[in-house]
């Protein structure tokens, strides 16, 4: 499984993530998809600690410290996939 994880600095600390770090996790079907997500995340000022992880299982984050939003690559909009850049 190839996963891209990032810290969403904008949503961390308030709303559903009050007193938590908000992590956005995208499950990708290929390394090419993961690289697209990584590139777009690094261009967004609110995203930090962007990492591609190639692991058998999804990364674990403690619910006491983190709010994790998980998405599949196929469910993301064109902004994340770079389709608006073409």
Secondary structure in CASP SS format (residue, H / E / C, confidence):
PFRMAT SS
TARGET T0000
AUTHOR 0000-0000-0000
METHOD secondary structure of the structure
MODEL  1
X C 1.00
X E 1.00
X E 1.00
X E 1.00
X E 1.00
X E 1.00
X E 1.00
X E 1.00
X C 1.00
X C 1.00
X C 1.00
X C 1.00
X E 1.00
X C 1.00
X H 1.00
X H 1.00
X H 1.00
X E 1.00
X C 1.00
X C 1.00
X E 1.00
X E 1.00
X E 1.00
X E 1.00
X E 1.00
X E 1.00
X E 1.00
X E 1.00
X C 1.00
X C 1.00
X H 1.00
X H 1.00
X H 1.00
X H 1.00
X H 1.00
X H 1.00
X H 1.00
X H 1.00
X H 1.00
X H 1.00
X H 1.00
X H 1.00
X C 1.00
X C 1.00
X C 1.00
X C 1.00
X E 1.00
X E 1.00
X E 1.00
X E 1.00
X E 1.00
X E 1.00
X E 1.00
X E 1.00
X C 1.00
X C 1.00
X C 1.00
X C 1.00
X C 1.00
X C 1.00
X C 1.00
X C 1.00
X C 1.00
X C 1.00
X C 1.00
X E 1.00
X E 1.00
X E 1.00
X E 1.00
X E 1.00
X E 1.00
X E 1.00
X H 1.00
X H 1.00
X H 1.00
X C 1.00
X C 1.00
X H 1.00
X H 1.00
X H 1.00
X H 1.00
X C 1.00
X C 1.00
X C 1.00
X C 1.00
X C 1.00
END
